[in-house]
Amino acid sequence: MPYTKKHKSQSRERILTSAITLFSRHGYDNVTLDAVMAHAGMTRGAFYNHFDSKQSLYAEGMKSAVSKSPMANDAPAGVDAYEHLERLMKGYLSQAHVQESKTPCPMAFMVTDVANHEPEVRETYTQIFKSFSHRLATLMATDDADTP
């Protein structure tokens, strides 16, 4: 009997979560697919039902980590651009952020890997960095516009 879409989605998320955790702790070169799958509680054979390669897992892991980052969120209702930017920066530069184990920041933990690996990984990192920079520039421009 085939697995349901929900089961497949949950399995994929478990793999991504394990990959983010292991890549952030050990770096790209020191993590094997076997280690990711064991951490996810799955067999290596199941990997290829979700991803084409270790490089694609790494790239999708970065994107997944970014989507869970506070930087991906807009300012809460009632919070002006300056206050939101200040909160983001204080959070981003805090020790708690550096030591975050649940959803580590790809900008921090993958920077040492990105210069040494496949074009797919470098391109994903570059896109994330540009998006991060654009997001900050937009928030700063909004703050400048709000300042009399």
Secondary structure, DSSP 8 states (H G I E B T S, - for coil): ----HHHHHHHHHHHHHHHHHHHHHH-STT--HHHHHHHHT--HHHHTTT-S-HHHHHHHHHHHHHHTSGGGS---TT--HHHHHHHHHHHHTSHHHHT--SS--HHHHSHHHHTTS-HHHHHHHHHHHHHHHHHHHHHHHHHHHH--
